[in-house]
Amino acid sequence: MAVDKETVRKVARLARIAEPEDRLAPLAEEISGILGWIEQLNEVDIEGVEAMASTVDVSLALRADALGDGPTGGGQPDNIVANAPKTQDHFFVVPKVVE
């Protein structure tokens, strides 16, 4: 599928993107190239490939949810709030922003 300058001009106007006239032809070529790659995907043989409903449904290896060692590992509440202007019971005290 080839995209011409007029199509790029129309899409840019609809998207409220100001494109200079000298950029329309290169953009048309670039978009045509992208659409060409998409057309190539239609040629891929997907016979027998089960449709994937969601990428969230895949089980991934998870790391343990534990504190690490060292200065960023936690267990040091005094060090964490040491530079805070105001603290209370190892928590940062901040101004109320919602009434």
Biopython code that builds the backbone (N, CA, C, O; Angstrom):
import numpy as np
from Bio.PDB.StructureBuilder import StructureBuilder

atoms = [
    (1, "MET", "N", (0.852, -1.184, 0.000)),
    (1, "MET", "CA", (0.000, 0.000, 0.000)),
    (1, "MET", "C", (0.891, 1.239, 0.000)),
    (1, "MET", "O", (1.747, 1.399, 0.870)),
    (2, "ALA", "N", (0.687, 2.087, -0.955)),
    (2, "ALA", "CA", (1.476, 3.310, -1.058)),
    (2, "ALA", "C", (0.686, 4.480, -0.492)),
    (2, "ALA", "O", (-0.514, 4.612, -0.733)),
    (3, "VAL", "N", (1.366, 5.316, 0.254)),
    (3, "VAL", "CA", (0.764, 6.507, 0.834)),
    (3, "VAL", "C", (1.358, 7.708, 0.116)),
    (3, "VAL", "O", (2.573, 7.790, -0.065)),
    (4, "ASP", "N", (0.506, 8.639, -0.293)),
    (4, "ASP", "CA", (1.005, 9.819, -0.991)),
    (4, "ASP", "C", (1.053, 11.031, -0.065)),
    (4, "ASP", "O", (0.620, 10.975, 1.086)),
    (5, "LYS", "N", (1.591, 12.130, -0.600)),
    (5, "LYS", "CA", (1.741, 13.352, 0.201)),
    (5, "LYS", "C", (0.408, 13.879, 0.694)),
    (5, "LYS", "O", (0.312, 14.377, 1.815)),
    (6, "GLU", "N", (-0.622, 13.774, -0.134)),
    (6, "GLU", "CA", (-1.938, 14.297, 0.253)),
    (6, "GLU", "C", (-2.502, 13.537, 1.455)),
    (6, "GLU", "O", (-3.119, 14.135, 2.336)),
    (7, "THR", "N", (-2.292, 12.231, 1.490)),
    (7, "THR", "CA", (-2.761, 11.432, 2.627)),
    (7, "THR", "C", (-2.017, 11.822, 3.891)),
    (7, "THR", "O", (-2.620, 11.948, 4.956)),
    (8, "VAL", "N", (-0.709, 12.012, 3.778)),
    (8, "VAL", "CA", (0.087, 12.434, 4.941)),
    (8, "VAL", "C", (-0.364, 13.813, 5.410)),
    (8, "VAL", "O", (-0.477, 14.054, 6.612)),
    (9, "ARG", "N", (-0.620, 14.715, 4.470)),
    (9, "ARG", "CA", (-1.080, 16.064, 4.830)),
    (9, "ARG", "C", (-2.410, 15.980, 5.578)),
    (9, "ARG", "O", (-2.602, 16.662, 6.584)),
    (10, "LYS", "N", (-3.334, 15.139, 5.084)),
    (10, "LYS", "CA", (-4.645, 14.998, 5.711)),
    (10, "LYS", "C", (-4.536, 14.398, 7.114)),
    (10, "LYS", "O", (-5.176, 14.878, 8.049)),
    (11, "VAL", "N", (-3.719, 13.344, 7.256)),
    (11, "VAL", "CA", (-3.545, 12.708, 8.570)),
    (11, "VAL", "C", (-2.897, 13.687, 9.545)),
    (11, "VAL", "O", (-3.290, 13.756, 10.709)),
    (12, "ALA", "N", (-1.916, 14.436, 9.079)),
    (12, "ALA", "CA", (-1.257, 15.420, 9.942)),
    (12, "ALA", "C", (-2.252, 16.496, 10.390)),
    (12, "ALA", "O", (-2.242, 16.915, 11.547)),
    (13, "ARG", "N", (-3.109, 16.938, 9.467)),
    (13, "ARG", "CA", (-4.108, 17.944, 9.832)),
    (13, "ARG", "C", (-5.095, 17.375, 10.847)),
    (13, "ARG", "O", (-5.436, 18.051, 11.818)),
    (14, "LEU", "N", (-5.560, 16.134, 10.637)),
    (14, "LEU", "CA", (-6.504, 15.516, 11.571)),
    (14, "LEU", "C", (-5.884, 15.305, 12.949)),
    (14, "LEU", "O", (-6.562, 15.414, 13.970)),
    (15, "ALA", "N", (-4.581, 15.001, 12.964)),
    (15, "ALA", "CA", (-3.892, 14.790, 14.234)),
    (15, "ALA", "C", (-3.390, 16.100, 14.830)),
    (15, "ALA", "O", (-2.793, 16.115, 15.907)),
    (16, "ARG", "N", (-3.634, 17.190, 14.125)),
    (16, "ARG", "CA", (-3.203, 18.515, 14.551)),
    (16, "ARG", "C", (-1.685, 18.575, 14.750)),
    (16, "ARG", "O", (-1.183, 19.110, 15.738)),
    (17, "ILE", "N", (-0.973, 18.001, 13.767)),
    (17, "ILE", "CA", (0.487, 18.016, 13.752)),
    (17, "ILE", "C", (0.919, 18.921, 12.606)),
    (17, "ILE", "O", (0.548, 18.689, 11.456)),
    (18, "ALA", "N", (1.688, 19.931, 12.910)),
    (18, "ALA", "CA", (2.171, 20.843, 11.875)),
    (18, "ALA", "C", (3.419, 20.243, 11.240)),
    (18, "ALA", "O", (4.477, 20.171, 11.864)),
    (19, "GLU", "N", (3.277, 19.817, 9.994)),
    (19, "GLU", "CA", (4.417, 19.266, 9.254)),
    (19, "GLU", "C", (4.752, 20.203, 8.106)),
    (19, "GLU", "O", (3.872, 20.560, 7.323)),
    (20, "PRO", "N", (6.011, 20.606, 7.996)),
    (20, "PRO", "CA", (6.383, 21.457, 6.865)),
    (20, "PRO", "C", (6.230, 20.699, 5.546)),
    (20, "PRO", "O", (6.329, 19.472, 5.501)),
    (21, "GLU", "N", (5.993, 21.439, 4.502)),
    (21, "GLU", "CA", (5.752, 20.857, 3.177)),
    (21, "GLU", "C", (6.884, 19.949, 2.721)),
    (21, "GLU", "O", (6.637, 18.932, 2.074)),
    (22, "ASP", "N", (8.126, 20.305, 3.052)),
    (22, "ASP", "CA", (9.269, 19.511, 2.583)),
    (22, "ASP", "C", (9.403, 18.177, 3.320)),
    (22, "ASP", "O", (10.181, 17.323, 2.896)),
    (23, "ARG", "N", (8.665, 17.980, 4.409)),
    (23, "ARG", "CA", (8.712, 16.717, 5.160)),
    (23, "ARG", "C", (7.632, 15.737, 4.731)),
    (23, "ARG", "O", (7.674, 14.571, 5.122)),
    (24, "LEU", "N", (6.656, 16.189, 3.927)),
    (24, "LEU", "CA", (5.527, 15.328, 3.561)),
    (24, "LEU", "C", (5.951, 14.149, 2.690)),
    (24, "LEU", "O", (5.511, 13.024, 2.928)),
    (25, "ALA", "N", (6.785, 14.381, 1.698)),
    (25, "ALA", "CA", (7.213, 13.290, 0.804)),
    (25, "ALA", "C", (8.043, 12.243, 1.561)),
    (25, "ALA", "O", (7.779, 11.050, 1.409)),
    (26, "PRO", "N", (9.053, 12.650, 2.386)),
    (26, "PRO", "CA", (9.783, 11.630, 3.148)),
    (26, "PRO", "C", (8.889, 10.848, 4.118)),
    (26, "PRO", "O", (9.072, 9.645, 4.301)),
    (27, "LEU", "N", (7.928, 11.532, 4.734)),
    (27, "LEU", "CA", (7.001, 10.841, 5.639)),
    (27, "LEU", "C", (6.125, 9.852, 4.879)),
    (27, "LEU", "O", (5.833, 8.764, 5.376)),
    (28, "ALA", "N", (5.709, 10.229, 3.680)),
    (28, "ALA", "CA", (4.894, 9.329, 2.871)),
    (28, "ALA", "C", (5.680, 8.064, 2.541)),
    (28, "ALA", "O", (5.135, 6.962, 2.593)),
    (29, "GLU", "N", (6.954, 8.219, 2.204)),
    (29, "GLU", "CA", (7.809, 7.057, 1.932)),
    (29, "GLU", "C", (7.966, 6.182, 3.164)),
    (29, "GLU", "O", (7.877, 4.957, 3.091)),
    (30, "GLU", "N", (8.203, 6.835, 4.303)),
    (30, "GLU", "CA", (8.402, 6.092, 5.555)),
    (30, "GLU", "C", (7.151, 5.311, 5.947)),
    (30, "GLU", "O", (7.239, 4.145, 6.331)),
    (31, "ILE", "N", (6.000, 5.945, 5.851)),
    (31, "ILE", "CA", (4.737, 5.279, 6.199)),
    (31, "ILE", "C", (4.455, 4.141, 5.219)),
    (31, "ILE", "O", (3.977, 3.080, 5.618)),
    (32, "SER", "N", (4.750, 4.362, 3.942)),
    (32, "SER", "CA", (4.559, 3.301, 2.943)),
    (32, "SER", "C", (5.443, 2.100, 3.259)),
    (32, "SER", "O", (5.017, 0.955, 3.107)),
    (33, "GLY", "N", (6.671, 2.358, 3.697)),
    (33, "GLY", "CA", (7.570, 1.268, 4.084)),
    (33, "GLY", "C", (7.041, 0.483, 5.273)),
    (33, "GLY", "O", (7.104, -0.746, 5.292)),
    (34, "ILE", "N", (6.521, 1.195, 6.263)),
    (34, "ILE", "CA", (5.959, 0.535, 7.455)),
    (34, "ILE", "C", (4.765, -0.325, 7.054)),
    (34, "ILE", "O", (4.637, -1.465, 7.502)),
    (35, "LEU", "N", (3.890, 0.223, 6.206)),
    (35, "LEU", "CA", (2.728, -0.550, 5.755)),
    (35, "LEU", "C", (3.151, -1.750, 4.914)),
    (35, "LEU", "O", (2.470, -2.776, 4.911)),
    (36, "GLY", "N", (4.272, -1.628, 4.201)),
    (36, "GLY", "CA", (4.801, -2.767, 3.449)),
    (36, "GLY", "C", (5.217, -3.898, 4.371)),
    (36, "GLY", "O", (4.949, -5.066, 4.087)),
    (37, "TRP", "N", (5.869, -3.559, 5.470)),
    (37, "TRP", "CA", (6.246, -4.580, 6.463)),
    (37, "TRP", "C", (5.006, -5.255, 7.039)),
    (37, "TRP", "O", (4.993, -6.468, 7.251)),
    (38, "ILE", "N", (3.974, -4.474, 7.288)),
    (38, "ILE", "CA", (2.733, -5.044, 7.822)),
    (38, "ILE", "C", (2.107, -5.992, 6.806)),
    (38, "ILE", "O", (1.595, -7.049, 7.177)),
    (39, "GLU", "N", (2.145, -5.628, 5.540)),
    (39, "GLU", "CA", (1.608, -6.516, 4.498)),
    (39, "GLU", "C", (2.390, -7.824, 4.434)),
    (39, "GLU", "O", (1.819, -8.877, 4.150)),
    (40, "GLN", "N", (3.704, -7.761, 4.698)),
    (40, "GLN", "CA", (4.509, -8.986, 4.712)),
    (40, "GLN", "C", (4.064, -9.928, 5.824)),
    (40, "GLN", "O", (4.151, -11.148, 5.681)),
    (41, "LEU", "N", (3.588, -9.365, 6.928)),
    (41, "LEU", "CA", (3.110, -10.210, 8.023)),
    (41, "LEU", "C", (1.910, -11.054, 7.596)),
    (41, "LEU", "O", (1.705, -12.150, 8.117)),
    (42, "ASN", "N", (1.122, -10.550, 6.655)),
    (42, "ASN", "CA", (-0.030, -11.304, 6.168)),
    (42, "ASN", "C", (0.391, -12.553, 5.403)),
    (42, "ASN", "O", (-0.417, -13.463, 5.216)),
    (43, "GLU", "N", (1.637, -12.608, 4.961)),
    (43, "GLU", "CA", (2.129, -13.748, 4.200)),
    (43, "GLU", "C", (2.629, -14.882, 5.105)),
    (43, "GLU", "O", (2.914, -15.975, 4.615)),
    (44, "VAL", "N", (2.737, -14.642, 6.391)),
    (44, "VAL", "CA", (3.245, -15.649, 7.326)),
    (44, "VAL", "C", (2.212, -16.758, 7.483)),
    (44, "VAL", "O", (1.024, -16.495, 7.666)),
    (45, "ASP", "N", (2.684, -18.010, 7.409)),
    (45, "ASP", "CA", (1.799, -19.161, 7.562)),
    (45, "ASP", "C", (1.528, -19.387, 9.050)),
    (45, "ASP", "O", (2.425, -19.766, 9.803)),
    (46, "ILE", "N", (0.302, -19.155, 9.458)),
    (46, "ILE", "CA", (-0.065, -19.341, 10.858)),
    (46, "ILE", "C", (-1.012, -20.522, 11.038)),
    (46, "ILE", "O", (-1.694, -20.626, 12.058)),
    (47, "GLU", "N", (-1.053, -21.390, 10.071)),
    (47, "GLU", "CA", (-1.917, -22.577, 10.141)),
    (47, "GLU", "C", (-1.501, -23.439, 11.331)),
    (47, "GLU", "O", (-0.334, -23.812, 11.449)),
    (48, "GLY", "N", (-2.432, -23.749, 12.196)),
    (48, "GLY", "CA", (-2.159, -24.603, 13.347)),
    (48, "GLY", "C", (-1.615, -23.867, 14.557)),
    (48, "GLY", "O", (-1.366, -24.487, 15.591)),
    (49, "VAL", "N", (-1.425, -22.561, 14.455)),
    (49, "VAL", "CA", (-0.936, -21.783, 15.599)),
    (49, "VAL", "C", (-2.144, -21.320, 16.393)),
    (49, "VAL", "O", (-3.035, -20.659, 15.861)),
    (50, "GLU", "N", (-2.166, -21.673, 17.670)),
    (50, "GLU", "CA", (-3.293, -21.303, 18.516)),
    (50, "GLU", "C", (-3.246, -19.811, 18.825)),
    (50, "GLU", "O", (-2.184, -19.258, 19.111)),
    (51, "ALA", "N", (-4.387, -19.180, 18.766)),
    (51, "ALA", "CA", (-4.470, -17.742, 19.041)),
    (51, "ALA", "C", (-4.141, -17.473, 20.503)),
    (51, "ALA", "O", (-4.538, -18.226, 21.392)),
    (52, "MET", "N", (-3.415, -16.396, 20.736)),
    (52, "MET", "CA", (-3.070, -16.018, 22.095)),
    (52, "MET", "C", (-4.057, -14.947, 22.547)),
    (52, "MET", "O", (-4.126, -13.867, 21.961)),
    (53, "ALA", "N", (-4.808, -15.250, 23.578)),
    (53, "ALA", "CA", (-5.819, -14.323, 24.051)),
    (53, "ALA", "C", (-5.222, -13.202, 24.873)),
    (53, "ALA", "O", (-5.723, -12.077, 24.852)),
    (54, "SER", "N", (-4.150, -13.501, 25.601)),
    (54, "SER", "CA", (-3.567, -12.494, 26.471)),
    (54, "SER", "C", (-2.114, -12.833, 26.754)),
    (54, "SER", "O", (-1.748, -14.002, 26.881)),
    (55, "THR", "N", (-1.300, -11.809, 26.851)),
    (55, "THR", "CA", (0.092, -12.035, 27.238)),
    (55, "THR", "C", (0.225, -12.081, 28.758)),
    (55, "THR", "O", (1.270, -12.468, 29.282)),
    (56, "VAL", "N", (-0.833, -11.688, 29.463)),
    (56, "VAL", "CA", (-0.808, -11.688, 30.917)),
    (56, "VAL", "C", (-0.978, -13.098, 31.468)),
    (56, "VAL", "O", (-0.577, -13.385, 32.595)),
    (57, "ASP", "N", (-1.572, -13.967, 30.672)),
    (57, "ASP", "CA", (-1.885, -15.321, 31.117)),
    (57, "ASP", "C", (-0.655, -16.230, 31.160)),
    (57, "ASP", "O", (-0.762, -17.393, 31.550)),
    (58, "VAL", "N", (0.488, -15.722, 30.771)),
    (58, "VAL", "CA", (1.711, -16.519, 30.726)),
    (58, "VAL", "C", (2.347, -16.517, 32.109)),
    (58, "VAL", "O", (2.490, -15.464, 32.729)),
    (59, "SER", "N", (2.732, -17.707, 32.596)),
    (59, "SER", "CA", (3.374, -17.740, 33.909)),
    (59, "SER", "C", (4.861, -17.499, 33.736)),
    (59, "SER", "O", (5.526, -18.163, 32.940)),
    (60, "LEU", "N", (5.368, -16.550, 34.485)),
    (60, "LEU", "CA", (6.779, -16.179, 34.420)),
    (60, "LEU", "C", (7.462, -16.549, 35.726)),
    (60, "LEU", "O", (6.827, -16.641, 36.777)),
    (61, "ALA", "N", (8.746, -16.757, 35.638)),
    (61, "ALA", "CA", (9.517, -17.044, 36.852)),
    (61, "ALA", "C", (9.596, -15.759, 37.679)),
    (61, "ALA", "O", (9.992, -14.711, 37.169)),
    (62, "LEU", "N", (9.229, -15.841, 38.914)),
    (62, "LEU", "CA", (9.246, -14.677, 39.793)),
    (62, "LEU", "C", (10.369, -14.806, 40.810)),
    (62, "LEU", "O", (10.696, -15.905, 41.258)),
    (63, "ARG", "N", (10.950, -13.681, 41.165)),
    (63, "ARG", "CA", (11.981, -13.695, 42.194)),
    (63, "ARG", "C", (11.310, -13.589, 43.562)),
    (63, "ARG", "O", (10.158, -13.170, 43.674)),
    (64, "ALA", "N", (12.032, -13.964, 44.569)),
    (64, "ALA", "CA", (11.501, -13.878, 45.929)),
    (64, "ALA", "C", (11.324, -12.415, 46.311)),
    (64, "ALA", "O", (12.174, -11.582, 45.996)),
    (65, "ASP", "N", (10.239, -12.105, 46.979)),
    (65, "ASP", "CA", (9.976, -10.750, 47.432)),
    (65, "ASP", "C", (10.603, -10.587, 48.811)),
    (65, "ASP", "O", (9.929, -10.723, 49.832)),
    (66, "ALA", "N", (11.894, -10.295, 48.827)),
    (66, "ALA", "CA", (12.620, -10.194, 50.085)),
    (66, "ALA", "C", (13.560, -8.999, 50.036)),
    (66, "ALA", "O", (13.991, -8.572, 48.965)),
    (67, "LEU", "N", (13.867, -8.475, 51.196)),
    (67, "LEU", "CA", (14.818, -7.374, 51.284)),
    (67, "LEU", "C", (16.220, -7.882, 51.003)),
    (67, "LEU", "O", (16.595, -8.973, 51.431)),
    (68, "GLY", "N", (16.986, -7.085, 50.282)),
    (68, "GLY", "CA", (18.359, -7.460, 49.990)),
    (68, "GLY", "C", (19.299, -7.030, 51.100)),
    (68, "GLY", "O", (18.878, -6.452, 52.101)),
    (69, "ASP", "N", (20.560, -7.316, 50.911)),
    (69, "ASP", "CA", (21.577, -6.901, 51.872)),
    (69, "ASP", "C", (22.161, -5.563, 51.442)),
    (69, "ASP", "O", (21.958, -5.125, 50.309)),
    (70, "GLY", "N", (22.863, -4.936, 52.322)),
    (70, "GLY", "CA", (23.566, -3.705, 51.979)),
    (70, "GLY", "C", (22.782, -2.475, 52.358)),
    (70, "GLY", "O", (21.753, -2.570, 53.026)),
    (71, "PRO", "N", (23.267, -1.305, 51.932)),
    (71, "PRO", "CA", (22.667, -0.042, 52.360)),
    (71, "PRO", "C", (21.267, 0.197, 51.805)),
    (71, "PRO", "O", (20.520, 0.997, 52.369)),
    (72, "THR", "N", (20.889, -0.473, 50.718)),
    (72, "THR", "CA", (19.545, -0.284, 50.172)),
    (72, "THR", "C", (18.628, -1.453, 50.498)),
    (72, "THR", "O", (17.520, -1.532, 49.969)),
    (73, "GLY", "N", (19.060, -2.336, 51.337)),
    (73, "GLY", "CA", (18.306, -3.539, 51.614)),
    (73, "GLY", "C", (17.229, -3.399, 52.661)),
    (73, "GLY", "O", (16.499, -4.361, 52.899)),
    (74, "GLY", "N", (17.091, -2.279, 53.284)),
    (74, "GLY", "CA", (16.070, -2.111, 54.299)),
    (74, "GLY", "C", (16.583, -2.470, 55.682)),
    (74, "GLY", "O", (17.770, -2.742, 55.864)),
    (75, "GLY", "N", (15.700, -2.471, 56.635)),
    (75, "GLY", "CA", (16.093, -2.773, 58.004)),
    (75, "GLY", "C", (16.909, -1.663, 58.636)),
    (75, "GLY", "O", (17.500, -1.859, 59.698)),
    (76, "GLN", "N", (16.951, -0.507, 58.004)),
    (76, "GLN", "CA", (17.713, 0.626, 58.523)),
    (76, "GLN", "C", (16.851, 1.886, 58.493)),
    (76, "GLN", "O", (17.195, 2.846, 57.803)),
    (77, "PRO", "N", (15.756, 1.900, 59.217)),
    (77, "PRO", "CA", (14.833, 3.035, 59.112)),
    (77, "PRO", "C", (15.475, 4.357, 59.524)),
    (77, "PRO", "O", (15.135, 5.399, 58.964)),
    (78, "ASP", "N", (16.385, 4.340, 60.478)),
    (78, "ASP", "CA", (17.023, 5.594, 60.895)),
    (78, "ASP", "C", (17.867, 6.184, 59.762)),
    (78, "ASP", "O", (17.880, 7.399, 59.566)),
    (79, "ASN", "N", (18.561, 5.339, 59.030)),
    (79, "ASN", "CA", (19.378, 5.820, 57.914)),
    (79, "ASN", "C", (18.504, 6.332, 56.764)),
    (79, "ASN", "O", (18.859, 7.295, 56.084)),
    (80, "ILE", "N", (17.370, 5.681, 56.558)),
    (80, "ILE", "CA", (16.508, 6.052, 55.446)),
    (80, "ILE", "C", (15.916, 7.439, 55.650)),
    (80, "ILE", "O", (15.863, 8.224, 54.703)),
    (81, "VAL", "N", (15.479, 7.757, 56.840)),
    (81, "VAL", "CA", (14.835, 9.050, 57.086)),
    (81, "VAL", "C", (15.796, 10.088, 57.663)),
    (81, "VAL", "O", (15.364, 11.157, 58.095)),
    (82, "ALA", "N", (17.082, 9.786, 57.674)),
    (82, "ALA", "CA", (18.065, 10.679, 58.303)),
    (82, "ALA", "C", (18.061, 12.084, 57.703)),
    (82, "ALA", "O", (18.225, 13.052, 58.446)),
    (83, "ASN", "N", (17.882, 12.231, 56.407)),
    (83, "ASN", "CA", (17.932, 13.547, 55.773)),
    (83, "ASN", "C", (16.566, 14.196, 55.593)),
    (83, "ASN", "O", (16.469, 15.279, 55.015)),
    (84, "ALA", "N", (15.517, 13.555, 56.075)),
    (84, "ALA", "CA", (14.175, 14.113, 55.924)),
    (84, "ALA", "C", (14.004, 15.304, 56.854)),
    (84, "ALA", "O", (14.498, 15.274, 57.981)),
    (85, "PRO", "N", (13.323, 16.342, 56.414)),
    (85, "PRO", "CA", (13.120, 17.507, 57.279)),
    (85, "PRO", "C", (12.245, 17.205, 58.492)),
    (85, "PRO", "O", (12.416, 17.809, 59.550)),
    (86, "LYS", "N", (11.304, 16.265, 58.337)),
    (86, "LYS", "CA", (10.426, 15.937, 59.469)),
    (86, "LYS", "C", (10.040, 14.466, 59.376)),
    (86, "LYS", "O", (9.643, 13.996, 58.309)),
    (87, "THR", "N", (10.151, 13.730, 60.488)),
    (87, "THR", "CA", (9.783, 12.319, 60.525)),
    (87, "THR", "C", (9.013, 12.021, 61.806)),
    (87, "THR", "O", (9.032, 12.783, 62.773)),
    (88, "GLN", "N", (8.338, 10.882, 61.767)),
    (88, "GLN", "CA", (7.624, 10.418, 62.947)),
    (88, "GLN", "C", (7.553, 8.900, 62.874)),
    (88, "GLN", "O", (7.023, 8.356, 61.905)),
    (89, "ASP", "N", (8.069, 8.215, 63.866)),
    (89, "ASP", "CA", (8.069, 6.754, 63.928)),
    (89, "ASP", "C", (8.651, 6.129, 62.656)),
    (89, "ASP", "O", (8.087, 5.174, 62.122)),
    (90, "HIS", "N", (9.757, 6.656, 62.177)),
    (90, "HIS", "CA", (10.470, 6.174, 60.984)),
    (90, "HIS", "C", (9.683, 6.360, 59.695)),
    (90, "HIS", "O", (9.929, 5.644, 58.725)),
    (91, "PHE", "N", (8.741, 7.305, 59.656)),
    (91, "PHE", "CA", (7.998, 7.646, 58.453)),
    (91, "PHE", "C", (8.272, 9.097, 58.090)),
    (91, "PHE", "O", (8.556, 9.919, 58.961)),
    (92, "PHE", "N", (8.187, 9.409, 56.801)),
    (92, "PHE", "CA", (8.317, 10.795, 56.372)),
    (92, "PHE", "C", (7.025, 11.525, 56.694)),
    (92, "PHE", "O", (5.942, 10.988, 56.462)),
    (93, "VAL", "N", (7.116, 12.734, 57.223)),
    (93, "VAL", "CA", (5.948, 13.558, 57.491)),
    (93, "VAL", "C", (5.879, 14.596, 56.378)),
    (93, "VAL", "O", (6.827, 15.346, 56.147)),
    (94, "VAL", "N", (4.725, 14.626, 55.684)),
    (94, "VAL", "CA", (4.539, 15.551, 54.578)),
    (94, "VAL", "C", (3.280, 16.350, 54.797)),
    (94, "VAL", "O", (2.397, 15.921, 55.541)),
    (95, "PRO", "N", (3.175, 17.526, 54.154)),
    (95, "PRO", "CA", (1.963, 18.331, 54.324)),
    (95, "PRO", "C", (0.740, 17.615, 53.733)),
    (95, "PRO", "O", (0.846, 16.864, 52.763)),
    (96, "LYS", "N", (-0.402, 17.867, 54.337)),
    (96, "LYS", "CA", (-1.654, 17.292, 53.839)),
    (96, "LYS", "C", (-2.016, 17.985, 52.529)),
    (96, "LYS", "O", (-1.990, 19.213, 52.446)),
    (97, "VAL", "N", (-2.354, 17.199, 51.505)),
    (97, "VAL", "CA", (-2.685, 17.780, 50.208)),
    (97, "VAL", "C", (-4.146, 17.551, 49.823)),
    (97, "VAL", "O", (-4.628, 18.160, 48.868)),
    (98, "VAL", "N", (-4.853, 16.696, 50.539)),
    (98, "VAL", "CA", (-6.255, 16.406, 50.237)),
    (98, "VAL", "C", (-7.055, 16.709, 51.493)),
    (98, "VAL", "O", (-6.683, 16.312, 52.597)),
    (99, "GLU", "N", (-8.163, 17.420, 51.304)),
    (99, "GLU", "CA", (-9.002, 17.736, 52.473)),
    (99, "GLU", "C", (-10.210, 16.854, 52.534)),
    (99, "GLU", "O", (-11.022, 16.981, 53.450)),
]
sb = StructureBuilder()
sb.init_structure("model")
sb.init_model(0)
sb.init_chain("A")
sb.init_seg("    ")
for serial, (resi, resn, name, xyz) in enumerate(atoms, 1):
    if name == "N":
        sb.init_residue(resn, " ", resi, " ")
    sb.init_atom(name, np.array(xyz, "f"), 0.0, 1.0, " ", f" {name:<3s}", serial, name[0])
structure = sb.get_structure()
